[in-house]
Amino acid sequence: MENVRTAIRNALLTADPISKIKAARQVARDWRLGRLSGDGDVPMPDRPARPAHPELLPPRLMPRRRGGSKQAQVAMLHALAHIEFVAIDLALDMAGRFGADQPAEFTDDFLSVAADEAMHFALLERRLNQLGSHYGAFAAHDGLWEAAESTCDDVLARLAIVPMVLEARGLDVCPFTISRFSALGDATTVRIVTRILDDEVRHVALGAKWFNLLCESRALSPANHWKNLVKSRFRGALKPPFNDSARGVCRFNPRLLSAACFSRPRRAVTLITDVPAKRVGKR
């Protein structure tokens, strides 16, 4: 029987977007159906395979497109597709890199996230095609994977930064993204992004669940350790506005933190704390 982490590694090393979608879904399905073993450890690649396009640029060199033009609409959709494409690899790497040392439920959870992200990318790629474009037509940045590289040594750091900062930030910006596509009269994309937002709430909650469980197993304060990891491992600042209603579904608890964690003072700061495992189940 093939090892699940071998299958995950193979999916990470798949560059073609359509093939990666299929590989991510297949490994999640095979694991769920008991076709893969969980024994042993397999090293994950430092970087996943990437297609020749899009061209990857440093975030500071990314072109800014504003306004309500068709090109701006498609560029915004392409940026979302790139986020979801990288998110497939982030979830696969979480399960493959750290799953061998955790209960099987950890692999269950993050392979289910990978399958969700693959579905999100497929929806966005299809919408790009409907608008006469495709994934790879615009440049993209590699900032999301840089966060994975900087946390490859510590499962708590990875959980703190990827689900609990980067994906949580997605909860914050989705309402604005939805409103922009709505203003453009793009009801189809509004439905897609709304679906993605619903799924991302679950993803953030899963990250919070495991962060809390692992902190408790190591006698660490989840709130204090999260704050320390954000200050030491996250490049950037946590900037408002925050989607407190979506974060509340993930059991974000209002908590005043050191202002050093944020770019500027804010009226209400949110932090994920005390997420019981039984509250966050698989779908």
C-alpha positions, 0 to 999 in steps of 0.5 A: 500500500502506498504511503500517504506522504509519498502521494502528497509529495507526488502531488506537490511535484505536479506542475500542471494546474489541471493535473495538480487539481486531480492529484490533490483530489485523488490523494484526499479521496484515497486517504479518506477511503483507506487506500493509503497507509500513514506509516513512515515519513517522506521528506517534502520538497522545499518548493512545489513544482510550478507551471511556466506561467504565471511569471512570479514577481516580488510583491513590490513589483506586481502591477497595480490595476484599478478601476472597473475595466474588463482587464481589471476584473479579469486580473482580480479574478486571476489573483484569486485563482493564484491564491487558491492554486498556492493554497493547494500546495500549502494544505498538501505540505501541511499534511505531508510535512507535519502529519507523520508526527500528529494524530491521523485526524490532522492528515484528514483535516488538511487533505480535506482542505487541499481538496477544497482549495483544488475545487476553488481553483477549478471554479476560478479557472473555469470563470477565467476561461468564460471571460476569455482568459486563463491562469498564467495570463497575468504575473503573480507573486510568491509571497504565500509560499515564502510563508511556508518556507519560513515555517518549515521547521515548526508545525506551530509556526506554520499553523500560526502564520498560514491558517491563522494569519494568511487565511484569516486575512482572506476572511477579512478581504472577501467581503470587499472582493465580493462587493467589487465584483457585485459592482461590476455586475458579475454575479457568477464570480460573486457566487464563487467567492461567496462559496470560497469564503464559506469554506475558508471559515472552516479552514481557519477554524481547523488551523485554530483547532490544531494550534490550540491542541498542540499548544496545550499538549506542550503546556503553552499558552495559545494566545501568548505563543501565537502573538510571539510567533506572529512577531517573530515569523510573520513578515508584515503587519496585521492591518484592519479592517477585520471581518469580526463576524467571520472570525467569530464563526472560527471562534476568534475571541476579542483579546488586546495584544501588544501593539507591536503586532499591528501596523497601527492601533485599532479599536478591536483586535481579534485572536483565535483562542480556545477552539475545542476539537469537537467544535470543528468537524469534517464535513 
